[in-house]
Amino acid sequence: MPGLALLLLPDEVVFLTTRDDYAPHYVDDRRYFELDTFYAEFAKPWEERRLPMRYEPRAAATDVYREWQRRNGGERRVTGAPTA
C-alpha cells in the first residue's frame, strides 16, 4: 500500500515500472481507490472516503503510544529520525 511506505520511512524506494508503462496492460480499478487517485482519497476526511470507515473511540487506544513515549525517555519523536 502506498501510504504504508510513508509510515515506514524507508531509506530508499525502488520501483520497476510507472503507471504509463503498465497502463496498456493493466487497469487499476480497485474497489475503494485507484492508484492514480490514492493520495487524493487518502487526504479526504475519513468520513468522506470510499472505503467505509467507522470511528469507535476507546480510552485505551493511545496506551501503546504512551508506552512508547515512556520507553523513550518522555520524547515524542525518534531521535535522529528525519523530519519535514
C-alpha positions in Angstrom: 0.0 0.0 0.0 1.5 3.4 -1.0 0.6 5.1 2.3 2.5 2.4 4.3 5.8 3.5 2.7 5.3 6.9 4.2 4.8 5.5 7.6 7.8 3.2 7.4 10.3 5.9 6.5 12.5 3.8 4.2 16.0 4.9 3.1 15.1 4.3 -0.5 12.1 3.2 -2.6 12.9 1.2 -5.8 10.2 0.7 -8.4 10.3 -1.1 -11.6 7.6 0.4 -13.7 5.4 3.5 -13.9 1.7 3.9 -14.5 2.3 5.0 -18.0 4.4 1.8 -18.6 1.7 -0.6 -17.3 -1.4 1.2 -18.5 -1.5 -0.6 -21.8 -1.6 -3.9 -19.8 -3.4 -3.3 -16.6 -6.2 -1.1 -15.2 -6.1 -0.3 -11.5 -9.8 -0.2 -10.9 -9.8 -1.1 -7.2 -13.0 -1.1 -5.2 -12.1 1.8 -2.9 -9.4 3.7 -4.8 -7.3 3.7 -8.0 -3.6 4.1 -7.8 -3.7 7.5 -9.6 -6.3 8.8 -7.0 -4.9 7.1 -3.9 -3.4 10.2 -2.4 -6.4 12.4 -3.1 -8.6 9.7 -1.5 -6.2 9.3 1.4 -6.3 13.1 2.0 -10.0 13.2 2.5 -11.5 13.2 5.9 -12.2 9.6 6.9 -16.0 10.1 6.7 -15.7 11.0 3.0 -13.5 8.2 1.8 -15.0 5.5 -0.5 -13.7 2.8 1.9 -16.4 2.5 4.6 -14.9 3.6 7.9 -16.2 3.9 11.4 -14.6 5.7 14.3 -15.1 3.9 17.6 -13.0 5.8 20.2 -11.6 3.8 23.1 -9.8 5.3 26.1 -7.1 2.7 25.9 -6.4 3.3 22.2 -3.5 5.5 22.9 -1.9 3.3 25.6 0.6 2.0 23.1 1.8 5.5 22.2 2.0 6.5 25.9 4.1 3.4 26.5 6.4 4.2 23.5 6.9 7.7 24.9 7.7 6.3 28.4 10.2 3.9 26.9 11.9 6.7 25.0 12.5 9.0 28.0 9.4 11.1 27.5 10.3 12.0 24.0 7.6 12.2 21.4 10.0 12.0 18.4 12.5 9.3 17.3 16.0 10.7 18.0 17.8 11.2 14.7 14.8 10.5 12.5 14.4 12.8 9.5 11.7 15.4 9.9 9.8 17.6 7.4 
